């Protein structure tokens, strides 16, 4: 069977590698003339790391991925700190795989290396997907430069503004979440040691929260701040902001947060949009994957993880069911409830991180102790981390 994948991002590459390892012929159409991923840091729970290791990428990940020792919560103004839980060895013991933080570009290169080892011709660069045609016998994908690619299945892994989704189901109508996110990558050498420790830190406060963690072999620190604003609704990862504007959005916050912001070379900002879970992902021989079908707020740190899981499960479904349309339906059924629950969990965390009780020290201590007690944290994350892409029924 010949599989065409529109989009060479994390989900598209993972699906491509999983399909190649199952013996399929794969062509991944990527619009960029060179393979370089923009973006910043990604947190990979043990469920996502499981996918990468199952695809034989453990060695490719080893040099650049970071394994935080633990997670801590800090209060927005006083800096009061709660040590939540250890990660590191504990994640391996409980779930069989580590919890990793990686630069998106490092992860992208690792998966691309696996694809090229499996088939040097699988990745087609400079191929901007434009539209498709399908009938009972197959699918033809057309690119902007006039080329056409014929296959048995088309996978739309072309992101939040998916052209494949648009052709299947029409334009989407996202709602603005009321949150704008700031992001930046910081050279760890620019920071005092307390801010470059190998831990994941979550600052919580009224109307905003800030996250930072190590990247790229502990040489970089990823910074993300989500703030409540109504005046910026551009959904793009590449819109530049200014240090002054970011500091203004976090005025009154602890000086450690301001130190982080000032150390960012270029702060980027993007509007966080909310979409309801889709009723359908597939039609005939065409399906969707990752952000093309279940974009989500980043507050469970599972956006990339869900795309990786999708790719692996899709390959299993196409291997298991000879009829392409049936395989795509089984893939969709296996993934829809899980991804919908992640969307809802991320939405719930947005409210949890920004609660008004966090405005004052006395309310904040009680709130953090209640919301981040061990049982509650387990309830929010254990169902995510124990998912097994290799054995879950399809």
Secondary structure by P-SEA (a helix, b strand, c coil): cbbbbccccaaaaaaaaaaaaabbbbbbbbccccbbbbbbbbbbcaaaaaaaaaacccccccccbbbbcbbbbbcccccccccccccaaaaaaaccccbbbbcaaaaaaaaaaaaaaacccccccccccccccccccbbbbbcccbbbbbccbbbcccccccaaaaaaccbbbbccccbbbbbbccccccccccccccbbbbbbcccbbbbbbbcccccbbbbbbbbbbcccccccccccccaaaaaaaaccccaaaaaaaaaccbbbbbbbbbbcccccccccccccccccccccccccccaaaaaaaaaaaaaaaaaacccaaaaaaaaaaacaaaaaaaaaaaaaaaaaacccccccaaaaaaaaaaaacaaaaaaacccccccccccccc
